[in-house]
Amino acid sequence: MKLYNALIKKNQEGKIAEVVLLKEGFSIWAFLFSAFWFLYHKMRKEFLVLLLVNFVFVFTKKLNFLSGFDNFFLEMAFFFIIALNANYWLVDAMKKRGYEFVGLVFGSDAANAKMRFVENLKSENLLDLVDLKIKS
């Protein structure tokens, strides 16, 4: 079972217009494509911070402040930390864009988690407040 963050966006009438489920935990795509991952998700401040830190790594390498292995190890550790926190930062960025965090949902995959989330809405009699587009 995987854990997903459930976020909703309401329209003008207060109905749920959009549901977004984001996987919790390590993001392999953020690890492999850090800068591009942040740009894709429209997280420009985080992108600029990442760019600045990368310049620091390049600068320390040029000055021979650290050995090549040490510099490489620090870069990989930095990218690993980014990959661990990327989805958390994405949830925060989506909250700033008007989404509301409503809870965590378990599912074997994204489709199963969506089904469980909609069933929870149904059981809480909130389905009549839904004008729904579901994204993952």
N, C-alpha and C positions, 0 to 999 in steps of 0.2 A: 504494500500500500504506500502511496505517495501522499504527501501533504501539500495542499494548495491554499493560497490566500484568496479569499473571495472578496471582490470589490464590486460595488454597484455605483451607477451614476443615475441620478433621477432627472426627469424632465421638468418642464415648467409646472405641470400639474401635480408634481410630487410622486408620480409613478416611476417605477424602476424602468429606465430606458435601456440600460446596458449592464451586462454582467461580465466581469473579467476575472478569470482564474489564473493565478500565477503560481508556478511551482516554487515551493520553499526549498532553500538549501543551495548547494553548489550549482553553478551555471557553467557548463563546459564551453558554451558560446562566449560568455564573458571572459573566460580564461584564454581562449584562443584568439579572440578578436576584440580585446578590451576597448580600445578607442572607438572602433566602428560600432561595437555593441551599444556604447553610450550614445553615440550620434543617432543610431537607428531608433533608439527609444526617446530621443529628443531630450537628453539629459546633458545640456551644454556646459553647465558649471562643473559637473563631474568630469566631463571630457577635458576641460581646460586644466583641472587639477591633475588629471592623469598625464596630460601632455607636459605639464611643469615637472612632475616627478620623473618622467622619462628623460627630460632634459638634464635633470640632476644626475641620473644614472649615467648618461652619456658624458657629462662634464667630469664626473669622478673617474670614469674610465680613461678619458683623455689626459687627466692629470696624474694617472697612475696612483691615485689615492688608495685604491684597493686592487688586489690582484684580479686577473681575469676571471678566475673561478669564483672568488668572493663576490665580485660584482654580478656575475651570472646567477649565483645562488640567491643573492638579495633580490634581483629582478624576478626570479621565479617565485620566491616567497611572496613578494609584493603582488604578483599576478594571481597567485593562489588565494591570498586574502581578498583581493577584488572579486574573484569568482565566488567565494563564500558569501560575500555581502551584497553582491550585485542585485539579486532579486529583492532583498530587503530595501535597498536604495530605490529600486524601481517602484515598490509599493509606496514609499514616501513621496516620490515624484508624482505618482498618480493621485495621491491624496491632495497634493497641491493643485492638480488640474481639475479638482472637483469630484473625484471619486471618493466613496465612503467605504472604509474597511468594515465588513460585517462579520467576519469570522474565518475560521479555518475549516477546510473540507478534506476528508480523506477519499481517495479513489485509486483504483488500480491504474487508471490513466486519466487524461484530461476529460474525455467524454463521460466516463463513469463518475468523476467528481462533479461535472455539470449536472448530471442526472440526480445525484444525491442532493445537490444544492437546491434544485428545483423542487424535489420532493420535500425538503425541509421548508421551503416557502409555502408549499401546498399544505403541509401539516400545521403551519402557523397561520393559515388562512390569509396569507399575504399575496397570494397569486392574483387576486383581483386588482392589486396595485401595480401589476406588471404590464408594461408596454415594451416587450423584450427583444433585444438583439444580444445574443450570447457570443462572446469572443473568448479565445483562450490565449 
